């Protein structure tokens, strides 16, 4: 929630802005009063002079009164929730409080929102008594990912006679984060380690878990309760019991962001499908016990802080990943080699899930070499011709063929295909997926060559 009061400008500048806020009615009264006073002076009519002075002074008094009390209204905004998925709704609540000893006049409230969130919400509030409060709310939604600032809040004050209107802007604002849409994926066993834990999982040395009978030297910070006294007496120095715990299964989600690999823009574009797919796969694997990192074609990690291997902390990974994907855009690169270089050192184990744009044979060969040694690799490859409504060109499936020959489970992605259907197809044992896009969309299974997940 954000709150604030409008900044206080300089006195002369403030008075100038106040007189500039005279409405048509106020200007008419002022002009009529001056004209009446001028005629009274020429004609020598004292009664007409009094009327003219009254007409001229009334709007001036309204300006001074409104100016004197215009700093006594506070406003706040509450955004719930601050992070929504694409096409999801967020509720914005605005609250005004009159902290002065005088009632306000008619108030017109407007909150500034980006064009992508819709028209600017406007509200008309009646008189607020001293110490009184008013609350209004509106909803925003966006089909596009991004971070959208809300505010500052703008308030237009009016005196009871409608002679003057003053606009005020509060300084506080909030940020709405619109993250990619996340689809629920069916639980499958990909590469024999989908659960991330179990008897077949690798084990590593750690600071908690079952005791290991092999002691090691004491290190600063070790728990003294773990001291192994028998070994300490034998070696003549403090020895502590080593411990072990199950190692979390690793997965890398590779997202191809090359601008040359995608055509079109908007919420229904193939690039948005790939971003949503990467988010869905990463969150699904996190829930299944994997340690997940998100990698792009540039070789950069998007999952935020983590261990020395670049893997994010599980408790924070989901939020960090979605926030990173919310603002992700196309890269200017044309080659997948940076991603291959980033994977080369850590590709000895684990699961690799790739969401790739259009591939030619050269880029398909680079992607084929990314397959982890002894691990499983699944690729969802954009069918550019299908998305563009073109007839498939000769050799359009060369990229899929290269990946499958390298041991990948490679599935073509066409328009209207859902990731849960492709995910189920990728994990089905013995399924061959040459026409995966058509099979996933229509509930049929095609044929192909290559490895399986």
N, C-alpha and C positions, 0 to 999 in steps of 0.2 A: 504494500500500500504506500502511496506517495501522498504527501501533503505539503502545503505551503501557503504563503501569502504573496500577493503581488509586490514587486520591488517598488520602493518609494523614489520617484524621480525628483529632480530639482524643483524648487518652488516655482520659479518663473516658467520653466518648461511645463510644469504640471498645470499652472493656471492657463497657459496658452492652449494646452490640449483640452482643458475643460471648456473654454469658450469656443474652441473649434467643434466641440460636441453638441452645440446647440441644434435642436431639431428644426424642422420647417415651422412648427408651431412657435417655438421659442424665437426664431428669427423674425417671424411675422409680428409677434407681440412687440419685440424690440423696435422693429421698423415703424409699427403703428404708434408706439409711444413717442418715438423721436419726432415723427410727423405731427402728432397731436401737440407736442410741446412747442414745436416750431410755429404752428398755426396760432396757438394760444399767445405766444409772444408777439406775433404780428398783429393779432386782433385784440390783444389786451384782455383775453378771457382767462381769469384765474381758475374757474372751475374746469375748463378744458385743459389747463396746465396740470392740475392735479390728476386728471384722468390720464394724461400723457405720461406723467411721471410714474404713475402706478403701472401702466402698461410696460414701460421701459425697465422699471426696477424689478418687476416680477421674474422675468427670465434670468436677470443677473443674480438675484437672490437665490434662485434655484441652482444656478451654477456654483455659487459659493458654498451653499449648504451641501450639495452633492460632493463637491471637491473636499470639503472638510471631513466628511465621514466616509469617504470612499475606500479608505485603507482598512476598514474594520470588518471585512468579510474574509473568512478563511475557507479554503477548499481542499478536498482530498479525493484521491482516486484509489479504488481497490480493483485489481484485476484477478479474476478467478476462472480457470487456472492461468498461470503465466506461460505454460507450454501446452500447445494443442497440436494434434495432427492435422494434415491438410484436410480442408472441408469441415473440420471440427469447430465448434462454437466456444467462444470465451465470453464471459459476462463482465462488463465494466460498470462499477457502481460509483457514482459521483455524489459527494456530500458537501454541502455548503452550510456554514455556521455564521450567524451574525453575532459578532463579539462586541458590538457597540451598544450604546445606551439608547439609540434611536432605531426605529423600524426602517427597513429598506423599502424602496419603491419596487416597481416591476423589474424583474431580473430576467435577462435572456442569457442562457448558458450554452456554450458550444465547445466541444472537444475536438481537437485536431487529430485526425487519423489519416494514414496514407490512403491513396486512391485505391489500392488493391483490397482494402478492407471495406470499401463501400463509401457512401456519402457521409459527410460530417454530421454527427447527431446534434440536434438543436432542441433546447427545452425552454419553455417560458414558465417562470416561477412567480407566484404572487408574492405579496408583501411578507417579509420574514420579520417576526417580532424580535425585540432584543433578547439575545441568548437563544433564539430559535434555530432549528436545524431543518434542512430539507434534503431528501435523498432521491435521486433518479438513477436509472440504469439503462443500458443498452447492450446489445450483443454484436459481436464482430466475428467474421469468419473469412478465411482466405483459401482458395484452391491451390495457391502457390506457396512453396516453402520460403522461409526467410525470417528475418528479425525486423519487426515493425514497431517504431516508436509511437506511443500514444501520448499526445499532449504537445505543448502545454495547454492547460485548460484556459479558455477565454470566457470572460464574464462581461456582460454589458449591463451597466446600471442605468436606471432611469428614475427621475424624480416623480412624485405623485401627479404633477400637472403635465408631464410629458414635454417639458421645455428643453431638457438636456439629456443626452445619453453619453456615457463614458465607457470605453472599452478597457478591460484590464486583462493581463495575461499572467498566469501563475508560472512559476519557474519549474515545478516538479513535473516529471513525466515517467512513464513506465514503458517497458519493452515486452511485446508479445512475440514469442518464438513459435513459429509454425514449423513443425518437424514433418518428415515424410510419413506417409501412410504406412502402417505396419500391419501385415496380414498374419493371421495365426496359421502356423505350419504344422502338419501332422508329425508326430514323433516317429522317426525312422532311424534305423541303424546304418549310418553312413560309414563305410570303411572299418566296421567292427569296433568303433569307439564312440558312438553317439551319446552314450550316457555320461561320459567324462569321468566316471568313477567306477570302481569295482575291482574284482580280484585280478582282472587282466591288466589293470592300469599300472604304469611304471611308478616306482617309488623313489623318492629322493630324501636326502638328509634335511631335517628341519629342526625347529625348536619345540615342537610339541608332537605327541603321538605315542606310539608304542615304544618301549625301551629296546635299544639295541645293545647286545652284550659286548660290543667293541667300544671301549672308552676312547676319549681323545683328550688332548691337553686343555686345561682351563683357559678360557678367554674372557677378557674384561666384559662384564655384562651378563655372563652366564648365571643362571639361578644356582645358588649354593645348595639348594635341595637336591640338585642333580649330581652332586659330587659322588664319585665312585671311590669309597674309602679304601677298598682292598687294592685297587690299582694304584691309588695315591701312595699307599704304604710301599708298594713294590717298586714304583718308579721314583719315589722321592720328591714328587711334585704333584700339585693338584690335578686330578683327572676327573672328567665329567662323562656321564653316560650320553652317548649319541642317541638321537631319536630320529624317527622317520615318520612320514605321513604320505598319504596317497598324493600323487602328482596329478594336477588337473590337466586334462587333455587340451591340446592347443589347436586353434583353428585360425586361419588367416582368411579374411574376406577381402578380395581384390575387386575394386570398382574402377572400371575404365571411364575416365572423364574426358577423353580427347574430343575436342569439338568437331574434328573431321570425321569422327566415327558415328555421329548421330545427325539426323535431319529433323527439322521442326522444333517447335518450342511450345510451352504451355503445359497444363496439368496432365494432358493425355499424350504427351510426347514420349518417345522411347527412352530418352534420358531420364525422365521422371520415373518411368517404370523401373529402370535399372537402380536408381537411388532408393526407391521404395523397396525393391527386392533385396538390396544390400542391407538395409535397415532391418527388414523382416528376418533375414537369415541370421544376422548377427545377434539380434535379441533372442531368437529362438535357441541358438546355440548357447548363449549365456544362461538361459533358463535350464538348459540340459546339463550344465556343469562345466562347460568349456571356458577356457581363457581365450578371449577373442580380441584380435587386433584388426583394424580396418586400414587397408593400404590402397593407395591410388596409383594410377599409371605413372605419376611423377616420382614414385618411390617414397612419398611422404606418408607418415602415420597420422591418422585423424582421431585416435582414441584417447589422446591426452596423456597424462602422467601415468607411469607404470614402473615395472621393474627394469632391470638393465637390458632385458630382451625386448623392451618396447611394448609389453603386454599391459593392458590397463588393469587397474584394481577392480575386481569383480563387482564390489558394492557400488562403484561409481561409473562403471563402464557404460551402462545403458544410457544414463543421462548425458555423459560426455559424448558418446557416439551420436545420439540424436541431435544434440546441439551442433556438433560439427557438420552433420549432414544437412542441417537446416540452411546453412549458408554456402554449401558447396556449389561450385559452378564449373563450367567447362574449363579444361586446361588448354593451353596453346600448343602442347606437345603433339607429335604425330607418331611417336614410337613408344612401344611398351618396354624397351630395354631398361629404363630406370627402375621399373617395377621388378624386372628379372634380377637386376643387380641387388636390389633390396632383399629379395627372397633367397638369393643364392647362399648366403651364409647361414640362414636359419631354416632351410628347406629339408632338413634331414628327417623330419617327422611331422606328424600332425595332418590336419585336414585343410584343404585349400578349396574355397568356394569363390568362383570368379564370375563377375557380371561384365561382359565384354560387349563393346559396340561392334560396328562392322569391321570384319577382318579380311585383309587380303592374305595371300599365301605367305608373304614375308612376316607379317605381324603374327599370323597363326603359328609360324615356326618358332618365333620368340616366345609366344605364350605356351607352346607345347613343352619347351624346356623348363618351364616353371614348375612342372609337376614334382611334388616332393618325393624324394627317394623313400620307398617303402610306405608311402602314404596314399591317400585318396584325393583326387582332384575332380571337381565337378564344375562345369562351365555352362553358363546360360548366355548364349551368343545371339545378338540381335540379327534378325532377318530383315535387312534394310529394304529389300525389294518388296516384301510383304507390307511393311509399314508405309512405304511410299505408293503402294498400289500398282507397282510395276510387275511385269512378267519376270520371273527369275531368269537371270542371265546365265549363259553357259559357264560352268565353273563357279557359280555362286556358292556352292556348298563345299568348296575346297578347304576353307578354314575349318569347318567342322570335321572334315575327313582327316586333316593333319592332326587335329587335337585327339581324335579317337585313335588314330594309329599310334600316338604317343602314350596311350593308356588313360586318357581323360574320359569321363562321362560328359559328353558335350550335347547339349540340347538347344535347338533353335527356338527363338522367341519371336512370335508373330503378334500382331495386334489382337486384342481381345483374349489373350491367354493369361490365365492367372498363375501366380507363383505357387500357390498350394498344389495345383494340379501338376505343374512341372516338378515340384519337389517330391511329390508322391511317386511320380514316374522315375525320377532319378534314383530313388531308394528302393524301388521294386527289384528283387533279385531276378536275374535272368532276362530282364527287359532289354530289348534292343530298340534304340530310339532314333531312327533316321528321320522320321517325320514327327518329331516330338511335339512340335507346335500344333500340328493338326490333331495328334492324338490327345494332347492335353485339353485342347479346346472342345473336342467332340467326344471325349471319353473313349477314344480308340488308341491302340498301341501300334506303332509302326516298327520298321526294321532298320538296322544299321549295323555297323561294325565298331568295335572299340571297347574300352573298359567300362565297368559299371561301378556304381557306388555301393 
